[in-house]
């Protein structure tokens, strides 16, 4: 698909917005209601976007407009919106956090910058991976980083462009040459969700006492309990779901549905996540290993089948985004963005929304009602001049 032309059709664009859906578990030190805002954060640089009231959208959609908003990034991994309308972008190999504002990407500075760079081990697939901020309260930046002996989640204060010293809130997440996970996302309940990988230890993915091959749900509000398992977690620990190979994306729909992308061996997956759910790895991979006749999204014994599967050559998913009308899945090897339409109770067939930009590391719903796409070509040896980039698109 070529993007040499610009199709101005904003009146037909699908608003890419989320709404918060559930409150924090009673009795836990989650953020107050005033600090939890609907799906995207307010912006001083864009008019508010009207929130949708119904779940569902067209079976297929296309890109209406496309604009490069930042370029010259190096091995970017994840991005997050800030309250002033800017973006923060993490760079895996440089262990740098860049702020994108008004089309310019500048590096944060302060005492935390060198500390973060010193602790990060960027060999193989490791380094500085996911980042997150609590919507509506950007006092702290949370980051997932591969260290010499493990993966860890750290918290850093952010004052303007100054990044404070990192404080480790979760450590001991197994690290390996591959399958390090690394996605961070705040849920609408105010808790921090952490996607991990099996790090080459597949049998640990179903061990509830291990942090590998899981989605974790922890307290993260800047207090003394940061990193503790949230109240209501199904196993009385940090673990929220298990049986994952390599969780690379996490997102929520306005009605409370939680989705996660998972890189597999023979099949990549998109899963509908529920508390305590077992997603099959390593006994199953995609639909392989499940009883004959098991359909997408069905439960076979204690294992929940994915709602979508891909050949890794067409996907190798990175970050994902969710709106009222679709799930958007970035594809690192597939060099595209996949879209899955939503209805009130189902997830539809995936179709290619976007290609032609090379490897896509992540997608993000912006507070301006648009979709932000992060290229990852400098991490794969196929970077064009000016890569890597953040590209803003409208969908309709």
C-alpha positions as CSV (number, residue, x, y, z in Angstrom):
1,X,0.0,0.0,0.0
2,X,1.4,3.4,-1.0
3,X,1.0,6.4,1.1
4,X,2.2,9.0,-1.4
5,X,-1.2,10.6,-1.6
6,X,-3.2,12.1,1.2
7,X,-7.0,11.5,1.4
8,X,-8.7,14.1,3.4
9,X,-11.8,12.5,4.8
10,X,-11.7,13.3,8.5
11,X,-15.5,13.6,8.6
12,X,-15.7,9.9,7.9
13,X,-12.9,8.9,10.3
14,X,-13.6,6.4,13.1
15,X,-12.9,8.1,16.4
16,X,-10.1,6.0,18.0
17,X,-11.0,6.5,21.7
18,X,-11.4,4.4,24.8
19,X,-13.4,4.8,27.9
20,X,-12.6,3.6,31.4
21,X,-14.7,0.6,32.5
22,X,-14.1,-0.7,36.0
23,X,-13.0,0.5,39.3
24,X,-10.1,-0.7,41.4
25,X,-10.5,-3.5,43.8
26,X,-11.9,-2.4,47.1
27,X,-9.3,-2.0,49.8
28,X,-6.2,-1.6,47.6
29,X,-4.1,1.5,47.3
30,X,-5.1,2.2,43.7
31,X,-5.3,5.8,42.3
32,X,-8.2,7.9,43.2
33,X,-11.1,8.3,40.8
34,X,-9.9,11.8,40.0
35,X,-6.6,10.4,38.6
36,X,-8.2,7.7,36.4
37,X,-9.5,9.2,33.2
38,X,-11.2,7.7,30.2
39,X,-8.7,5.6,28.1
40,X,-6.7,8.5,26.7
41,X,-5.3,11.5,28.6
42,X,-6.4,15.1,28.2
43,X,-4.4,17.3,25.8
44,X,-3.6,21.0,25.8
45,X,-2.8,20.7,22.1
46,X,-5.9,19.0,20.7
47,X,-9.7,19.6,21.0
48,X,-11.5,16.9,23.1
49,X,-12.7,13.9,21.2
50,X,-16.3,12.9,21.7
51,X,-16.4,9.4,23.3
52,X,-18.3,6.7,21.5
53,X,-21.2,5.1,23.4
54,X,-21.6,1.8,21.4
55,X,-19.1,-1.0,20.7
56,X,-18.7,-2.0,17.1
57,X,-17.5,-0.8,13.7
58,X,-17.2,-1.8,10.0
59,X,-15.9,-5.2,9.0
60,X,-13.1,-3.5,7.2
61,X,-11.5,-0.1,7.3
62,X,-8.7,1.8,5.6
63,X,-6.2,4.6,6.2
64,X,-7.6,8.0,5.3
65,X,-4.7,10.2,6.2
66,X,-1.1,9.7,7.2
67,X,1.5,12.1,8.6
68,X,5.0,11.7,10.0
69,X,5.2,13.4,13.4
70,X,8.7,12.4,14.4
71,X,11.7,10.7,12.7
72,X,15.3,9.9,13.5
73,X,14.5,7.5,16.3
74,X,16.8,4.5,17.0
75,X,15.4,1.0,17.8
76,X,12.2,2.4,19.4
77,X,10.2,-0.1,21.4
78,X,7.1,1.5,23.0
79,X,5.3,4.9,23.3
80,X,2.9,6.5,25.6
81,X,0.8,9.7,25.6
82,X,1.4,12.5,28.0
83,X,-1.0,15.1,29.5
84,X,0.4,17.9,27.4
85,X,-0.2,16.1,24.2
86,X,3.4,15.0,23.7
87,X,4.6,11.4,23.4
88,X,7.3,9.5,25.3
89,X,9.1,6.9,23.2
90,X,11.5,4.2,24.6
91,X,14.6,3.1,22.6
92,X,15.6,-0.5,23.2
93,X,19.3,-0.5,22.4
94,X,20.2,3.1,23.6
95,X,18.1,2.8,26.8
96,X,16.9,6.3,26.1
97,X,13.5,7.9,26.5
98,X,12.6,10.5,23.9
99,X,9.9,13.1,24.1
100,X,8.1,13.8,20.9
101,X,6.6,17.3,20.8
102,X,5.7,19.5,17.8
103,X,7.4,17.1,15.4
104,X,10.7,17.0,17.3
105,X,12.1,14.1,19.3
106,X,14.4,15.1,22.2
107,X,16.1,13.0,24.8
108,X,15.1,13.3,28.5
109,X,17.9,14.3,30.8
110,X,18.6,14.2,34.5
111,X,20.2,11.7,36.9
112,X,17.9,8.8,35.9
113,X,19.1,8.9,32.3
114,X,22.6,7.5,32.9
115,X,21.3,5.2,35.6
116,X,18.8,3.6,33.2
117,X,21.5,3.3,30.5
118,X,23.9,1.7,32.9
119,X,21.4,-1.0,34.1
120,X,20.1,-1.9,30.6
121,X,21.5,-5.0,28.9
122,X,20.5,-4.6,25.2
123,X,22.0,-7.9,24.0
124,X,19.8,-10.1,21.8
125,X,16.1,-8.9,22.4
126,X,16.7,-7.1,25.7
127,X,17.2,-3.5,26.7
128,X,14.7,-0.8,27.5
129,X,11.4,-2.2,26.4
130,X,8.0,-1.0,27.6
131,X,7.1,2.3,29.3
132,X,3.9,3.6,30.9
133,X,2.5,6.5,32.8
134,X,-0.7,6.6,34.8
135,X,-3.3,8.5,32.7
136,X,-4.0,11.9,34.1
137,X,-0.9,11.8,36.4
138,X,2.5,11.9,34.7
139,X,4.5,12.3,37.9
140,X,6.1,8.9,37.3
141,X,7.4,7.0,34.4
142,X,7.4,3.2,34.7
143,X,9.8,1.2,32.5
144,X,10.5,-2.5,31.8
145,X,14.3,-3.1,31.4
146,X,16.5,-6.1,30.8
147,X,19.4,-6.2,33.3
148,X,22.4,-8.5,33.5
149,X,20.6,-11.2,35.4
150,X,16.8,-10.5,35.1
151,X,14.1,-8.3,33.7
152,X,12.8,-5.6,36.1
153,X,10.2,-2.8,36.2
154,X,11.4,0.5,37.6
155,X,9.7,3.8,38.6
156,X,11.2,7.2,37.9
157,X,10.0,10.7,38.8
158,X,9.6,13.0,35.8
159,X,9.8,16.8,36.2
160,X,9.6,18.6,32.9
161,X,12.5,17.0,31.0
162,X,14.3,15.7,34.1
163,X,14.2,12.0,34.8
164,X,14.8,10.9,38.4
165,X,16.8,7.9,39.7
166,X,15.1,4.6,39.0
167,X,13.5,2.7,41.9
168,X,13.0,-1.1,41.2
169,X,9.4,-2.1,42.0
170,X,9.4,-5.6,40.4
171,X,12.5,-7.7,39.8
172,X,13.4,-11.3,39.3
173,X,11.5,-11.6,36.0
174,X,13.5,-14.2,34.1
175,X,15.5,-12.9,31.1
176,X,16.7,-14.7,28.1
177,X,18.0,-14.2,24.6
178,X,14.4,-14.1,23.3
179,X,10.9,-14.0,24.7
180,X,11.5,-11.2,27.3
181,X,8.0,-9.8,27.0
182,X,8.3,-6.2,28.2
183,X,4.9,-4.5,27.6
184,X,3.5,-2.2,30.3
185,X,0.0,-0.7,30.4
186,X,-2.2,0.9,33.0
187,X,-5.6,-0.7,33.1
188,X,-8.9,1.2,33.5
189,X,-8.8,0.0,37.2
190,X,-5.6,2.0,37.8
191,X,-3.3,-0.9,38.2
192,X,-0.2,-1.6,36.2
193,X,-0.3,-4.7,33.9
194,X,3.1,-6.2,33.0
195,X,3.5,-8.6,30.0
196,X,6.4,-11.1,30.4
197,X,7.9,-13.8,28.3
198,X,9.0,-17.4,29.1
199,X,12.7,-16.3,28.4
200,X,13.5,-19.8,27.1
201,X,11.9,-21.6,30.0
202,X,8.6,-22.8,28.5
203,X,7.5,-25.0,31.4
204,X,7.6,-22.0,33.8
205,X,4.7,-20.3,31.8
206,X,2.2,-22.4,33.7
207,X,3.9,-22.3,37.1
208,X,1.9,-19.7,39.1
209,X,5.0,-19.2,41.4
210,X,7.1,-18.0,38.4
211,X,6.9,-14.5,36.9
212,X,7.8,-15.7,33.3
213,X,5.2,-16.3,30.6
214,X,2.6,-14.2,32.5
215,X,0.6,-11.1,32.6
216,X,1.1,-9.5,36.1
217,X,-1.2,-7.0,37.8
218,X,0.5,-4.7,40.4
219,X,0.0,-1.6,42.4
220,X,1.7,1.4,40.8
221,X,0.8,4.8,42.2
222,X,4.1,6.1,43.5
223,X,3.6,4.8,47.0
224,X,5.4,2.3,49.2
225,X,3.4,-0.6,47.8
226,X,4.4,-0.1,44.2
227,X,5.1,-3.5,42.7
228,X,2.9,-5.5,45.1
229,X,0.2,-7.8,43.7
230,X,-3.1,-6.0,43.4
231,X,-6.0,-7.1,45.6
232,X,-8.3,-9.5,43.7
233,X,-5.6,-11.1,41.7
234,X,-6.6,-14.8,41.1
235,X,-3.7,-16.5,42.7
236,X,-3.0,-14.2,45.6
237,X,0.2,-13.0,43.9
238,X,1.2,-10.7,41.1
239,X,0.0,-13.1,38.5
240,X,-3.1,-12.2,36.5
241,X,-3.0,-14.8,33.6
242,X,-0.6,-17.5,32.6
243,X,0.4,-19.9,29.8
244,X,1.9,-17.1,27.6
245,X,5.0,-17.4,25.4
246,X,6.0,-13.7,24.9
247,X,3.4,-11.0,25.8
248,X,4.1,-8.0,23.6
249,X,0.9,-5.9,23.7
250,X,-1.9,-5.2,26.1
251,X,-5.1,-3.1,25.6
252,X,-8.7,-2.6,26.8
253,X,-11.9,-2.0,25.0
254,X,-14.4,0.4,26.5
255,X,-16.7,-2.4,27.7
256,X,-13.9,-3.9,29.8
257,X,-12.6,-6.5,27.4
258,X,-8.8,-6.9,27.8
259,X,-6.7,-8.2,24.9
260,X,-3.0,-9.2,24.7
261,X,-0.8,-10.1,21.8
262,X,1.5,-13.1,22.3
263,X,4.4,-14.2,20.0
264,X,4.4,-18.0,19.6
265,X,6.5,-20.6,17.9
266,X,4.5,-21.8,14.9
267,X,1.6,-19.3,15.5
268,X,1.3,-15.8,16.9
269,X,-1.8,-15.0,18.9
270,X,-4.3,-12.4,20.0
271,X,-6.0,-13.4,23.2
272,X,-9.0,-12.2,25.1
273,X,-7.7,-12.1,28.7
274,X,-9.6,-13.0,31.8
275,X,-8.3,-13.2,35.4
276,X,-6.7,-16.6,36.0
277,X,-6.9,-17.6,32.4
278,X,-4.5,-20.2,31.0
279,X,-3.6,-19.5,27.4
280,X,-2.0,-22.9,26.7
281,X,1.7,-22.4,26.2
282,X,3.8,-24.6,26.0
283,X,1.2,-27.4,25.6
284,X,-0.5,-25.5,22.8
285,X,0.6,-23.0,20.2
286,X,-2.2,-21.2,18.5
287,X,-4.8,-23.9,17.9
288,X,-2.1,-26.6,17.6
289,X,-2.1,-28.9,20.6
290,X,-5.8,-28.2,21.4
291,X,-8.4,-30.8,20.9
292,X,-9.6,-31.3,17.3
293,X,-12.5,-29.0,16.5
294,X,-11.6,-26.3,19.1
295,X,-12.5,-22.9,17.6
296,X,-11.0,-19.5,18.0
297,X,-11.9,-18.1,21.4
298,X,-13.3,-21.3,22.7
299,X,-12.2,-23.1,25.9
300,X,-10.7,-26.6,25.8
301,X,-10.5,-27.9,29.3
302,X,-8.6,-25.3,31.3
303,X,-7.1,-23.6,28.2
304,X,-8.6,-20.7,26.4
305,X,-7.9,-20.6,22.6
306,X,-6.8,-17.3,21.0
307,X,-9.3,-15.2,19.2
308,X,-6.9,-14.8,16.2
309,X,-3.8,-16.5,15.0
310,X,-1.2,-15.6,12.4
311,X,1.9,-17.2,10.8
312,X,4.8,-15.4,12.4
313,X,6.0,-14.3,9.0
314,X,2.8,-12.3,8.7
315,X,2.9,-10.9,12.2
316,X,5.4,-11.3,15.1
317,X,3.2,-8.9,17.0
318,X,4.4,-5.9,19.0
319,X,2.2,-3.4,20.8
320,X,-1.5,-3.3,20.3
321,X,-4.3,-0.6,20.6
322,X,-8.0,-1.0,21.2
323,X,-10.9,1.3,20.4
324,X,-14.7,1.0,20.5
325,X,-14.6,-0.4,17.0
326,X,-11.5,-2.5,16.5
327,X,-8.3,-4.0,17.8
328,X,-5.1,-2.9,16.1
329,X,-2.0,-5.2,16.2
330,X,1.4,-4.1,15.1
331,X,3.5,-6.7,13.1
332,X,7.3,-6.6,13.3
333,X,8.0,-9.3,10.8
334,X,4.8,-8.9,8.8
335,X,5.6,-5.2,8.2
336,X,2.0,-4.1,8.7
337,X,-0.8,-3.2,11.1
338,X,-3.6,-5.7,11.4
339,X,-7.2,-4.6,12.4
340,X,-9.8,-6.8,13.9
341,X,-13.3,-5.4,14.0
342,X,-15.3,-5.5,17.2
343,X,-19.0,-6.1,18.0
344,X,-20.6,-6.2,21.4
345,X,-19.7,-9.8,22.0
346,X,-17.2,-10.9,19.3
347,X,-13.8,-10.2,17.7
348,X,-14.0,-10.4,13.9
349,X,-11.6,-11.6,11.2
350,X,-8.3,-9.7,11.0
351,X,-7.5,-7.7,7.8
352,X,-4.4,-5.6,6.8
353,X,-5.0,-2.0,7.6
354,X,-1.6,-0.6,6.7
355,X,1.6,-1.7,5.1
356,X,4.5,-0.1,3.3
357,X,6.3,1.4,6.4
358,X,8.4,-1.6,7.2
359,X,8.5,-3.2,10.6
360,X,5.9,-1.9,13.0
361,X,6.8,-2.0,16.7
362,X,3.7,-0.6,18.3
363,X,0.5,1.3,17.8
364,X,-1.2,3.7,20.2
365,X,-4.6,5.4,20.4
366,X,-4.0,9.2,20.8
367,X,-6.0,11.7,22.8
368,X,-6.7,13.5,19.5
369,X,-8.8,10.5,18.1
370,X,-6.0,9.3,15.8
371,X,-3.8,6.2,15.7
372,X,0.0,6.5,16.2
373,X,2.2,3.9,14.5
374,X,5.9,3.3,15.6
375,X,8.3,1.9,13.0
376,X,11.2,-0.4,14.0
377,X,13.4,-0.6,10.9
378,X,16.6,0.4,12.6
379,X,16.2,-2.8,14.7
380,X,16.0,-5.0,11.6
381,X,18.6,-3.6,9.2
382,X,16.2,-2.2,6.7
383,X,15.9,1.4,7.8
384,X,15.2,4.1,5.2
385,X,16.6,7.6,5.6
386,X,15.0,9.3,8.6
387,X,13.8,6.0,10.2
388,X,12.6,5.2,12.7
389,X,9.4,7.3,12.8
390,X,6.2,8.0,14.6
391,X,3.4,8.2,12.0
392,X,-0.1,9.5,12.8
393,X,-3.0,8.1,10.8
394,X,-6.8,8.4,10.7
395,X,-8.9,5.4,10.0
396,X,-12.3,5.1,8.3
